[in-house]
């Protein structure tokens, strides 16, 4: 599979790292205006670094766009004359609809939107994918790519904004929870390195329990709460201080902001 990442910034780099670690391509083009920022990929076999988008597009089958939202419209106009019937376009840009992309390059193009998160760099992304009518027959290509980099889910485009909050912005939310747990562990007597290790691996274990068992979180909570015990005491204090409410309200605020971005685009 010949893949090009057009606009290899933070997210594009994360995708590239995941692809190179899994050997998920026969050829990989990475484009960026300042190619010096991609030096870490210089020695990777079958990876080509360029500031020339045209070269990357014409040499590739799958085009993953990871540019800033304000740059995508001009880039698609530049891309349109270079497209063949076999090109698969995958946009990772928040708030830029398939309808808008079709208006720029045509509804006969194979267009998809994918919302991965930066955990794609370590093969643990939760990626949501949707497509236009032409793209439905090619969704397996996208899921093949992203399943090698974590887990993927095909959803309607109408849910992409919410998926962005839960999965992409969600990485930042979980990082903040891990940081808070680390701070608590330091206050309780662990040094900073030990505290972060405890927080990270406990968080990973909690997620893996749910993935492996399919249980509801409350089922697992019940297993570690005892009458008049320390766990329920802590949980009740957290809820009294608004833990769940704060998380929900924060995600809703993030969702509302995304809708503002969508209107601007």
MARDOTOR-633867 format. One record per residue (C-alpha): residue number from 1; x, y, z. Coordinates in Angstrom, 3 decimals. Layout:
% MARDOTOR-633867
i: NUM	x: X	y: Y	z: Z .
...
This chain:
% MARDOTOR-633867
i: 1	x: 0.000	y: 0.000	z: 0.000 .
i: 2	x: 1.400	y: 3.400	z: -1.035 .
i: 3	x: 0.458	y: 6.011	z: 1.546 .
i: 4	x: 1.084	y: 9.750	z: 1.762 .
i: 5	x: 0.612	y: 11.862	z: 4.871 .
i: 6	x: 0.023	y: 15.394	z: 3.663 .
i: 7	x: 0.981	y: 17.797	z: 6.432 .
i: 8	x: 3.091	y: 15.831	z: 8.887 .
i: 9	x: 2.637	y: 17.866	z: 12.070 .
i: 10	x: 2.006	y: 16.411	z: 15.520 .
i: 11	x: -0.839	y: 14.103	z: 14.480 .
i: 12	x: 0.764	y: 13.274	z: 11.135 .
i: 13	x: 3.987	y: 12.310	z: 12.912 .
i: 14	x: 2.065	y: 10.089	z: 15.305 .
i: 15	x: 0.400	y: 8.307	z: 12.384 .
i: 16	x: 3.762	y: 7.940	z: 10.642 .
i: 17	x: 5.371	y: 6.469	z: 13.767 .
i: 18	x: 2.574	y: 3.938	z: 14.073 .
i: 19	x: 2.790	y: 2.983	z: 10.397 .
i: 20	x: 6.574	y: 2.571	z: 10.475 .
i: 21	x: 6.473	y: 0.464	z: 13.636 .
i: 22	x: 3.930	y: -1.879	z: 12.049 .
i: 23	x: 5.397	y: -1.935	z: 8.518 .
i: 24	x: 1.947	y: -1.007	z: 7.261 .
i: 25	x: 2.975	y: 0.239	z: 3.802 .
i: 26	x: 5.086	y: -0.491	z: 0.757 .
i: 27	x: 5.885	y: 3.205	z: 0.391 .
i: 28	x: 5.242	y: 6.164	z: 2.689 .
i: 29	x: 5.525	y: 9.832	z: 1.702 .
i: 30	x: 5.643	y: 12.465	z: 4.439 .
i: 31	x: 5.183	y: 16.092	z: 3.436 .
i: 32	x: 5.843	y: 19.262	z: 5.399 .
i: 33	x: 7.038	y: 22.749	z: 4.565 .
i: 34	x: 9.936	y: 22.462	z: 7.002 .
i: 35	x: 11.248	y: 18.985	z: 6.225 .
i: 36	x: 14.036	y: 19.291	z: 8.821 .
i: 37	x: 11.366	y: 18.572	z: 11.436 .
i: 38	x: 10.997	y: 15.072	z: 9.922 .
i: 39	x: 14.644	y: 14.044	z: 10.239 .
i: 40	x: 13.725	y: 11.179	z: 12.588 .
i: 41	x: 12.208	y: 9.353	z: 9.584 .
i: 42	x: 15.154	y: 9.878	z: 7.241 .
i: 43	x: 16.693	y: 6.462	z: 7.745 .
i: 44	x: 13.427	y: 4.488	z: 7.761 .
i: 45	x: 13.219	y: 2.145	z: 4.736 .
i: 46	x: 10.686	y: 3.103	z: 2.044 .
i: 47	x: 9.887	y: 6.441	z: 3.698 .
i: 48	x: 10.263	y: 9.533	z: 1.528 .
i: 49	x: 10.288	y: 13.062	z: 2.955 .
i: 50	x: 9.263	y: 15.972	z: 0.764 .
i: 51	x: 7.905	y: 19.510	z: 0.768 .
i: 52	x: 6.290	y: 18.776	z: -2.607 .
i: 53	x: 2.664	y: 17.703	z: -2.111 .
i: 54	x: 2.192	y: 17.064	z: -5.839 .
i: 55	x: 5.021	y: 14.519	z: -5.861 .
i: 56	x: 3.577	y: 12.689	z: -2.855 .
i: 57	x: 0.014	y: 12.666	z: -4.191 .
i: 58	x: 0.867	y: 11.325	z: -7.633 .
i: 59	x: 3.095	y: 8.600	z: -6.151 .
i: 60	x: 0.538	y: 7.328	z: -3.610 .
i: 61	x: -2.788	y: 5.491	z: -3.463 .
i: 62	x: -3.985	y: 6.544	z: 0.003 .
i: 63	x: -3.763	y: 10.225	z: 0.940 .
i: 64	x: -4.052	y: 11.077	z: 4.637 .
i: 65	x: -4.573	y: 14.806	z: 5.131 .
i: 66	x: -3.386	y: 16.058	z: 8.532 .
i: 67	x: -3.030	y: 19.801	z: 7.913 .
i: 68	x: -4.530	y: 22.718	z: 9.845 .
i: 69	x: -8.252	y: 23.278	z: 9.062 .
i: 70	x: -7.513	y: 26.699	z: 7.533 .
i: 71	x: -5.135	y: 25.117	z: 5.004 .
i: 72	x: -7.314	y: 22.247	z: 3.789 .
i: 73	x: -9.507	y: 24.100	z: 1.306 .
i: 74	x: -6.584	y: 25.488	z: -0.691 .
i: 75	x: -4.820	y: 22.129	z: -0.518 .
i: 76	x: -7.832	y: 20.241	z: -1.871 .
i: 77	x: -8.143	y: 22.691	z: -4.765 .
i: 78	x: -4.474	y: 22.047	z: -5.516 .
i: 79	x: -5.016	y: 18.292	z: -5.190 .
i: 80	x: -8.140	y: 17.922	z: -7.362 .
i: 81	x: -6.409	y: 17.901	z: -10.796 .
i: 82	x: -3.934	y: 15.252	z: -9.575 .
i: 83	x: -6.509	y: 12.700	z: -8.435 .
i: 84	x: -7.201	y: 9.407	z: -10.189 .
i: 85	x: -10.199	y: 7.111	z: -9.750 .
i: 86	x: -8.105	y: 4.922	z: -7.424 .
i: 87	x: -7.069	y: 7.580	z: -4.942 .
i: 88	x: -8.506	y: 7.219	z: -1.436 .
i: 89	x: -8.626	y: 10.474	z: 0.512 .
i: 90	x: -8.711	y: 10.335	z: 4.299 .
i: 91	x: -9.082	y: 13.625	z: 6.151 .
i: 92	x: -8.223	y: 13.927	z: 9.844 .
i: 93	x: -9.306	y: 17.581	z: 9.993 .
i: 94	x: -11.830	y: 18.527	z: 12.659 .
i: 95	x: -15.006	y: 20.243	z: 11.498 .
i: 96	x: -14.378	y: 19.957	z: 7.734 .
i: 97	x: -17.341	y: 18.040	z: 6.325 .
i: 98	x: -17.410	y: 15.481	z: 3.544 .
i: 99	x: -19.938	y: 17.694	z: 1.742 .
i: 100	x: -17.446	y: 20.576	z: 1.755 .
i: 101	x: -14.685	y: 18.311	z: 0.454 .
i: 102	x: -16.966	y: 17.011	z: -2.309 .
i: 103	x: -17.709	y: 20.596	z: -3.354 .
i: 104	x: -13.972	y: 21.118	z: -3.864 .
i: 105	x: -12.879	y: 17.863	z: -5.524 .
i: 106	x: -16.142	y: 16.278	z: -6.731 .
i: 107	x: -18.622	y: 13.773	z: -5.319 .
i: 108	x: -17.125	y: 11.000	z: -7.460 .
i: 109	x: -13.952	y: 11.068	z: -5.353 .
i: 110	x: -13.404	y: 8.431	z: -2.638 .
i: 111	x: -13.526	y: 10.511	z: 0.543 .
i: 112	x: -13.304	y: 9.482	z: 4.182 .
i: 113	x: -12.918	y: 11.234	z: 7.489 .
i: 114	x: -10.904	y: 9.609	z: 10.261 .
i: 115	x: -10.488	y: 10.869	z: 13.800 .
i: 116	x: -7.525	y: 9.108	z: 15.436 .
i: 117	x: -5.758	y: 10.289	z: 18.562 .
i: 118	x: -2.068	y: 10.700	z: 19.316 .
i: 119	x: -1.893	y: 7.235	z: 20.916 .
i: 120	x: -1.656	y: 6.079	z: 17.298 .
i: 121	x: 2.107	y: 6.584	z: 17.717 .
i: 122	x: 2.190	y: 3.556	z: 20.039 .
i: 123	x: -0.471	y: 1.507	z: 18.240 .
i: 124	x: -3.253	y: 2.303	z: 20.732 .
i: 125	x: -5.465	y: 4.836	z: 18.966 .
i: 126	x: -9.244	y: 4.750	z: 19.039 .
i: 127	x: -10.059	y: 5.919	z: 15.515 .
i: 128	x: -13.549	y: 6.709	z: 14.223 .
i: 129	x: -14.131	y: 6.597	z: 10.455 .
i: 130	x: -16.915	y: 7.706	z: 8.105 .
i: 131	x: -17.141	y: 8.095	z: 4.333 .
i: 132	x: -19.092	y: 9.513	z: 1.427 .
i: 133	x: -21.142	y: 7.224	z: -0.835 .
i: 134	x: -18.173	y: 6.502	z: -3.105 .
i: 135	x: -16.005	y: 5.628	z: -0.137 .
i: 136	x: -18.276	y: 2.998	z: 1.439 .
i: 137	x: -16.873	y: 0.222	z: -0.742 .
i: 138	x: -13.336	y: 1.156	z: 0.387 .
i: 139	x: -13.880	y: 1.470	z: 4.134 .
i: 140	x: -12.036	y: -1.803	z: 4.680 .
i: 141	x: -8.852	y: -0.150	z: 3.396 .
i: 142	x: -9.155	y: 2.519	z: 6.078 .
i: 143	x: -10.001	y: 0.071	z: 8.861 .
i: 144	x: -7.074	y: -2.140	z: 7.794 .
i: 145	x: -4.730	y: 0.824	z: 8.224 .
i: 146	x: -6.126	y: 2.055	z: 11.517 .
i: 147	x: -6.697	y: -1.365	z: 13.099 .
i: 148	x: -2.955	y: -1.907	z: 12.844 .
i: 149	x: -2.583	y: 1.306	z: 14.828 .
i: 150	x: -5.136	y: 0.534	z: 17.531 .
i: 151	x: -8.885	y: 0.058	z: 17.193 .
i: 152	x: -11.266	y: 1.597	z: 14.668 .
i: 153	x: -15.017	y: 2.100	z: 14.511 .
i: 154	x: -17.151	y: 3.060	z: 11.510 .
i: 155	x: -19.729	y: 5.687	z: 12.487 .
i: 156	x: -22.097	y: 8.135	z: 10.720 .
i: 157	x: -20.553	y: 11.497	z: 9.915 .
i: 158	x: -23.132	y: 13.115	z: 12.196 .
i: 159	x: -21.293	y: 11.579	z: 15.177 .
i: 160	x: -17.781	y: 12.682	z: 14.175 .
i: 161	x: -17.854	y: 15.863	z: 16.251 .
i: 162	x: -18.759	y: 13.918	z: 19.396 .
i: 163	x: -16.159	y: 11.244	z: 18.569 .
i: 164	x: -13.517	y: 13.953	z: 18.353 .
i: 165	x: -14.283	y: 15.038	z: 21.918 .
i: 166	x: -14.378	y: 11.511	z: 23.327 .
i: 167	x: -11.381	y: 10.051	z: 21.492 .
i: 168	x: -9.065	y: 12.839	z: 20.285 .
i: 169	x: -9.565	y: 15.498	z: 22.949 .
i: 170	x: -10.184	y: 12.589	z: 25.296 .
i: 171	x: -6.457	y: 11.810	z: 25.362 .
i: 172	x: -5.870	y: 15.184	z: 27.039 .
i: 173	x: -8.695	y: 14.573	z: 29.510 .
i: 174	x: -7.256	y: 11.212	z: 30.536 .
i: 175	x: -3.762	y: 12.706	z: 30.785 .
i: 176	x: -5.104	y: 15.274	z: 33.234 .
i: 177	x: -6.707	y: 12.519	z: 35.323 .
i: 178	x: -3.433	y: 10.596	z: 35.362 .
i: 179	x: -1.574	y: 13.748	z: 36.359 .
i: 180	x: -4.003	y: 14.372	z: 39.211 .
i: 181	x: -3.567	y: 10.783	z: 40.417 .
i: 182	x: 0.196	y: 11.273	z: 40.251 .
i: 183	x: -0.046	y: 14.424	z: 42.349 .
i: 184	x: -2.135	y: 12.607	z: 44.942 .
i: 185	x: 0.394	y: 9.769	z: 45.085 .
i: 186	x: 3.205	y: 12.270	z: 45.694 .
i: 187	x: 1.208	y: 13.847	z: 48.507 .
i: 188	x: 0.747	y: 10.375	z: 49.991 .
i: 189	x: 4.487	y: 9.730	z: 50.079 .
i: 190	x: 5.732	y: 8.404	z: 46.722 .
i: 191	x: 8.411	y: 10.188	z: 44.737 .
i: 192	x: 7.391	y: 11.720	z: 41.401 .
i: 193	x: 8.656	y: 8.878	z: 39.191 .
i: 194	x: 7.039	y: 6.178	z: 41.311 .
i: 195	x: 3.820	y: 8.179	z: 41.529 .
i: 196	x: 3.486	y: 8.509	z: 37.765 .
i: 197	x: 4.253	y: 4.823	z: 37.236 .
i: 198	x: 1.529	y: 3.875	z: 39.719 .
i: 199	x: -0.968	y: 6.198	z: 38.034 .
i: 200	x: -0.158	y: 5.123	z: 34.464 .
i: 201	x: -0.300	y: 1.392	z: 35.003 .
i: 202	x: -3.388	y: 1.512	z: 37.206 .
i: 203	x: -5.172	y: 3.506	z: 34.481 .
i: 204	x: -4.039	y: 1.014	z: 31.841 .
i: 205	x: -5.206	y: -1.897	z: 33.994 .
i: 206	x: -8.654	y: -0.379	z: 34.505 .
i: 207	x: -9.160	y: 0.073	z: 30.753 .
i: 208	x: -7.854	y: -3.409	z: 29.942 .
i: 209	x: -10.224	y: -4.971	z: 32.489 .
i: 210	x: -13.203	y: -3.451	z: 30.699 .
i: 211	x: -11.858	y: -4.369	z: 27.252 .
i: 212	x: -11.182	y: -7.978	z: 28.278 .
i: 213	x: -14.389	y: -8.590	z: 30.235 .
i: 214	x: -16.895	y: -6.342	z: 28.473 .
i: 215	x: -18.189	y: -5.401	z: 31.915 .
i: 216	x: -19.784	y: -2.106	z: 32.861 .
i: 217	x: -17.421	y: 0.070	z: 34.945 .
i: 218	x: -19.762	y: -0.174	z: 37.938 .
i: 219	x: -19.355	y: -3.967	z: 37.971 .
i: 220	x: -15.613	y: -3.560	z: 38.440 .
i: 221	x: -16.115	y: -0.767	z: 40.979 .
i: 222	x: -18.349	y: -3.063	z: 43.049 .
i: 223	x: -15.501	y: -5.586	z: 43.245 .
i: 224	x: -13.229	y: -3.152	z: 45.069 .
i: 225	x: -15.730	y: -1.371	z: 47.303 .
i: 226	x: -16.569	y: -2.793	z: 50.717 .
i: 227	x: -19.001	y: -1.496	z: 53.368 .
i: 228	x: -17.473	y: 1.433	z: 55.256 .
i: 229	x: -14.266	y: 0.931	z: 53.246 .
i: 230	x: -11.700	y: 3.408	z: 51.976 .
i: 231	x: -12.638	y: 3.017	z: 48.283 .
i: 232	x: -16.269	y: 4.053	z: 48.671 .
i: 233	x: -15.176	y: 6.863	z: 50.996 .
i: 234	x: -12.883	y: 8.195	z: 48.267 .
i: 235	x: -15.446	y: 7.768	z: 45.493 .
i: 236	x: -18.150	y: 9.562	z: 47.447 .
i: 237	x: -15.819	y: 12.463	z: 48.223 .
i: 238	x: -14.863	y: 12.757	z: 44.533 .
i: 239	x: -18.518	y: 12.799	z: 43.481 .
i: 240	x: -19.318	y: 15.322	z: 46.223 .
i: 241	x: -16.633	y: 17.565	z: 44.690 .
i: 242	x: -18.163	y: 17.079	z: 41.225 .
i: 243	x: -15.789	y: 14.662	z: 39.471 .
i: 244	x: -18.323	y: 13.103	z: 37.084 .
i: 245	x: -20.175	y: 16.381	z: 36.545 .
i: 246	x: -16.941	y: 18.215	z: 35.742 .
i: 247	x: -15.909	y: 15.578	z: 33.189 .
i: 248	x: -19.297	y: 15.605	z: 31.481 .
i: 249	x: -19.511	y: 19.409	z: 31.446 .
i: 250	x: -15.966	y: 19.658	z: 30.094 .
i: 251	x: -16.731	y: 17.273	z: 27.239 .
i: 252	x: -19.945	y: 19.146	z: 26.398 .
i: 253	x: -17.996	y: 22.430	z: 26.362 .
i: 254	x: -15.444	y: 20.853	z: 24.021 .
i: 255	x: -18.251	y: 19.584	z: 21.786 .
i: 256	x: -19.817	y: 23.044	z: 21.637 .
i: 257	x: -16.458	y: 24.522	z: 20.620 .
i: 258	x: -16.077	y: 21.973	z: 17.812 .
i: 259	x: -19.488	y: 22.963	z: 16.469 .
i: 260	x: -18.275	y: 26.561	z: 16.386 .
i: 261	x: -15.217	y: 25.492	z: 14.382 .
i: 262	x: -17.488	y: 23.563	z: 11.993 .
i: 263	x: -19.608	y: 26.671	z: 11.334 .
i: 264	x: -16.474	y: 28.725	z: 10.639 .
i: 265	x: -15.393	y: 26.166	z: 8.038 .
